Amino acid sequence: MSTPGARRRNTAPPREDVLAAAMEMIAERGLEKLTMAALGREVGMSSGHLLYYFHSKDELLLRTLEWSEGRLGVERGRLLTRSGTARERLDAYVDLYVPAGHRDPHWTLWLEVWNRSQNAADEARDRQAAIEGAWHRDLVALLAEGVSRGEFRPVDPDRYASRLRALLDGFAIHVAIGLRGTDRGRVLGHVREFLDESLVTDA
């Protein structure tokens, strides 16, 4: 009879399990500790097998980001389709967007992928754009709904979404890297004040 260790070495885990393990390693140990060898030890695979599946560390990181974004997309969809005012759902969108705090694993991964994208192939950059596009489309739809209901001022939803996401990205980076004076609570307060001043009607 084979031992559990032998089974673990000889049977490759599902790819989603590998991506989940990569994300967990980022959360627990930081991105700098995520190597092919370390991840292989975590999931019972050789670094060679991991390279066979992912071809490069860049691809592993992007696949992990896409997996994480898929989970966030499900949560975002649930938040945006629940009952309540458009403003309440916009606050939920912002809350989901902004990092949980310094070294938030999802944002740590995002920043690394962004950094590596400077030299990435067009296919990888297109996949990053698809992630950005999903957040943007959901925000545009929510803003358009709020405008149509009279909750929001008659802004151009696409233009406003672009500007709001740029603001969120800037604040999110500050939170993720632990810039002093920009903790999550303070950032959420700034964003809500901006929305009150620029978007919400007085009604």
Secondary structure, DSSP 8 states (H G I E B T S, - for coil): ---HHHHHHHS---HHHHHHHHHHHHHHH-GGG--HHHHHHHHT--HHHHHHHHSSHHHHHHHHHHHHHHHHHHHHHHHHTSSS-HHHHHHHHHHHHS-SSTT-HHHHHHHHHHHHGGG--HHHHHHHHHHHHHHHHHHHHHHHHHHHHTSB-S--HHHHHHHHHHHHHHHHHHHHHT-TT--HHHHHHHHHHHHHHHTB---
